[in-house]
Amino acid sequence: MRSSPETPPDHARSGALAGGLACILWGLVPLYWKPLAAVDPVELIAHRHVWSLVLLMLLVLGRPGGLQEVGKALSSVRSIARLALCSVLLTTNWLVYVWGVNHGQIIETSLGYFLLPLISVLAGRFLLHEHLRRVQWIAVGVAAVGVALMVFQAGRLPWIALLLAGSWGCYSILRKLSKLGPIPGLAVETLLLAPVAIGFLLWRHHDGTGALTRVDLRTHLLLLSAGIVTAVPLLLFAHAARNIRLSTLGLLGYLSPTLQLMLAVWVYHETFTATRMTSFVFIWIALILYTADNLLAQRRAGGV
């Protein structure tokens, strides 16, 4: 979305506030998932699908023409196929993230979202054939050095980070090609996999391994809140995207992984070695280069 010079100051302020709040909520979301660590991650994502769909459909019904948007999205095989792929990518992203958080890998999940802008640049280059400026190539190269250092230190690929960045980057590109707004779009994406999610939950309940009716009240309330946890930041972010510059929105996006990293180190006491710190420094340098280049390009173009 583009914020024009005519955007009223009060709208710009509310947009910046909404964007910042959305990113803070996403950054603090490990505090929501950690108390659910005893529940199987696949079951957690199934609950997220079901309760998100309930809330999103209520929001769709409350929008003028909301049902028509959903119906139009489901009117062609091509549209359904694209949204089904979006749904699979989104589900993969959610599942990997929840697994990482609840298995003591919040540092690596934060790395995934620090890498996301650079992965998106590469995806745009090779999937959409976008032109990359020299500084963008340099930023990608510096980030690659950071990832290589992490591989050397850990003896393995940071697969959680790469899967998170890759799945969300590809999802973002597909959503960019779609004309659906964020709420009806996410509603359709959750709707397409809802039968699988509901079937899985019914099966888990039947074989005695499901969480519902077998956990304490607090866990029940957390499970049933999955729709709110999903939809509220999305609504705030959508409002921000309509009212502030993309450059501002991009900078606010770094709040989420920064908060996740702080939670990992200071609250959950994950190990942050000197080698890991060096890897992050390379990635932060890459992000500074990428952001500075974007801001300069936007200034030359007259602003975004």
Residue pairs with C-beta under 8 A, 6 or more apart in sequence:
1 241
1 242
1 246
2 245
2 246
2 304
3 12
3 15
3 242
3 243
3 244
3 245
3 246
3 248
3 304
5 303
7 15
7 243
7 244
11 243
12 243
12 244
14 239
14 243
15 239
15 240
15 241
15 242
15 243
15 244
16 240
16 243
16 244
16 248
16 252
18 236
18 237
18 239
18 240
18 243
19 236
19 237
19 239
19 240
19 241
19 244
19 248
19 249
19 252
20 240
20 252
20 255
21 233
21 236
22 233
22 234
22 236
22 237
22 240
22 252
23 233
23 237
23 252
23 253
23 254
23 255
23 256
24 255
24 256
24 259
25 232
25 233
25 236
26 233
26 256
27 255
27 256
27 257
27 258
27 259
27 260
27 263
28 259
28 263
29 229
30 101
30 106
30 109
30 260
30 263
30 264
30 268
31 263
32 222
32 225
32 229
33 44
33 98
33 101
33 102
34 101
34 102
34 268
35 218
35 219
35 222
36 44
36 102
36 219
36 222
36 223
37 102
38 215
38 219
39 211
39 215
39 219
39 223
40 204
40 209
40 211
41 95
41 98
41 99
41 102
42 95
42 200
43 200
43 201
43 204
43 210
43 211
44 98
44 223
44 226
45 91
45 94
45 95
45 98
45 197
46 196
46 197
46 198
46 200
46 201
47 197
47 201
47 211
47 223
47 224
47 226
48 94
48 226
48 227
48 229
48 230
49 91
49 190
49 193
49 194
49 197
50 194
50 197
50 198
50 201
50 226
51 223
51 224
51 225
51 226
51 227
51 230
52 186
52 190
52 226
52 227
52 230
52 231
53 187
53 190
53 191
53 194
53 227
54 227
55 227
55 228
55 230
55 231
56 183
56 186
56 187
56 190
56 227
56 231
57 187
57 191
59 66
59 183
59 187
59 231
59 235
60 66
60 67
60 69
60 70
60 183
60 184
60 187
61 67
63 69
63 183
63 184
66 183
66 184
69 180
69 181
69 184
70 184
70 187
70 188
70 191
72 79
73 79
73 80
73 83
73 180
73 184
73 185
73 188
74 80
74 188
80 192
82 174
82 177
82 178
83 178
83 180
83 185
83 188
83 189
83 192
84 192
85 174
86 171
86 174
86 175
86 178
86 185
86 189
87 189
87 190
87 192
87 193
88 193
89 167
89 168
89 170
89 171
89 174
90 167
90 171
90 186
90 189
91 193
92 163
92 167
93 163
93 164
93 167
93 168
93 171
96 160
96 163
96 164
96 167
97 109
97 112
97 164
99 160
100 106
100 108
100 109
100 160
100 164
101 109
104 268
104 270
105 160
105 270
106 260
106 261
106 263
106 264
106 268
106 270
107 261
107 264
107 265
107 270
107 272
107 276
108 158
108 160
108 161
109 160
109 161
109 164
109 260
110 257
110 258
110 260
110 261
110 264
111 150
111 158
111 161
111 257
111 279
111 280
111 283
112 158
112 160
112 161
112 162
112 163
112 164
112 165
112 168
112 257
113 164
113 165
113 168
113 253
113 256
113 257
113 260
114 254
114 257
114 280
114 283
114 284
114 287
115 143
115 147
115 161
115 162
115 165
115 283
116 164
116 165
116 168
116 169
116 253
117 250
117 253
117 287
117 290
117 291
118 139
118 140
118 143
118 165
118 286
118 287
118 290
119 165
119 166
119 169
120 169
120 172
120 173
121 132
121 136
121 139
121 140
121 290
122 140
122 169
123 169
123 170
123 173
124 130
124 132
124 173
125 131
125 132
127 170
127 173
128 173
132 140
133 293
133 297
135 289
135 290
135 292
135 293
136 290
136 293
138 289
139 286
139 287
139 289
139 290
139 293
140 286
142 282
142 283
142 285
142 286
142 289
143 282
143 283
143 286
143 287
145 282
146 278
146 279
146 280
146 281
146 282
146 283
146 286
147 158
147 161
147 162
147 279
147 283
149 275
149 278
149 279
149 282
150 158
150 275
150 276
150 279
151 157
151 158
152 275
153 273
153 275
153 276
153 279
175 185
178 185
180 188
181 238
182 234
182 235
182 237
182 238
183 231
183 234
183 235
183 238
186 230
186 231
186 234
201 210
201 212
204 210
204 211
205 212
205 213
208 214
211 219
211 223
212 220
212 223
215 223
240 249
240 252
241 249
245 298
245 303
245 304
246 298
246 304
247 294
247 295
247 298
247 304
250 291
250 294
251 291
254 287
261 280
264 270
264 272
265 272
298 304
